[in-house]
Amino acid sequence: HCMKTGRPRFRLAIESDRLTEVETLYRKTKDVRVKERAQTILLAADGDHSYERIAQTVGQARSSIQRWIAAFEREGIYALYSRQGRGGGRPNPMKDAEVKAAFEQKLKEGAW
């Protein structure tokens, strides 16, 4: 009898027209993050790869791969676009003009 080796493969069920949209996005986008997400969906739709293998290929964590696939299943191609304002730490309480003024003052004082 045969022993199963490696991780189980994952196949994303996707309609051909949606797959074509993702392929086009992958080829045409200049945004690296969008390209990685599109490649993830294409590899998942192929069905020959485990989550780990997709993560290695794309160069991202397995958890990111699973999150992107789940988001794609919920929201479609729109989920592949970068989202602004997620994460990035605490917002700076200073306004741009205040930052510029403080920076200029420090320059005058010879801080840098």
N, C-alpha and C positions, 0 to 999 in steps of 0.2 A: 504494500500500500504506500501511498504518497504522503510525505510530510509537507505540511504547509509552512513555507518560510517567508520571512519578511512581514511587513505591515500590510494590513488589508488595503486594497485599492478602493478608491472612491470615485464614483461617477456622478456628475451633476447632470440631472435631466434638464435639457434645454431645447427649446424649439429652434429649428434651423434658421428662421429669420432673426431671432435674438442672437444666435451664434454668429451670424453674418455681421450684425451690428457690433458685437464685441471684437471680431476680427478686424473690422474697419477701424474701430477706435484704437486697437493695439498698433496697427500700422501707421495711423496718421497722427496720433497724439505726440506732443513734444514733452508733456508732463511725465516725468519718470515715475511718480507715484501712481498715476492713472495707468501707465503702461504695465507696471508690476501687477496691479489689480486685474487688468484685462488678461494678462498672461496667466494669472492664477485661474481665472474662469475658463480659459481655453484649455489649460492642462486638466482641470477638474472635469470638463465636458468630455475630454478624450477618454477618460476612464482607465488609463494605464498607470496611474500614479497614486501613491498614498499621500496623505496630508504632509507627512515628513518629506517625501520626495519633492512635492510641489514647493514646500518651504525652502528646501535646499536649492532648487532650481531658481526660484525667484529671489532668494537671498533675504528672506524674512522669517520671523518666528512662526511656528505652527499655529499658535493662537491667533496671529494676524490673518493667516490663511483661512482659518475656520470662520473668523469674524467677517472677512470680506465675502466669502461664499454665502454665509447666512444673510448678509446684507443684500447681496445680489438676488438671492431667492425671494426676499421680501420686497425690494424696491426696484429691481431690474437694473438696467445700465446706469441709471442715475447714481446708484450706490458706489460706482467705481470712481467717480470724480472726487477730488480732494475736498475735504470739508474744512472750512476756515473756522477758527475760534474754538477748536477742540484741544484741550490740554494747553501746554505751553507755560504753565506756572501761573503765578499771581499776576494780575494786571498791574501795570505801573501806575501809581496814583498821580504822578506828575503829568501834566499836559505837555504836548510837543513844544510849545513856546517856553514853558517853564524849564524843560530839559535843555533847550537851546541856550536860554539865558544862564542857567547854572553852568553849563559847559563852557560858555564864553567867559564867565566870571573866573572859573578855575584856570582857563588859559591865561587870562590877564594876571592872575596871582602866581603864575609859573608852576602850577601843579603838574603840568605835563610838558 
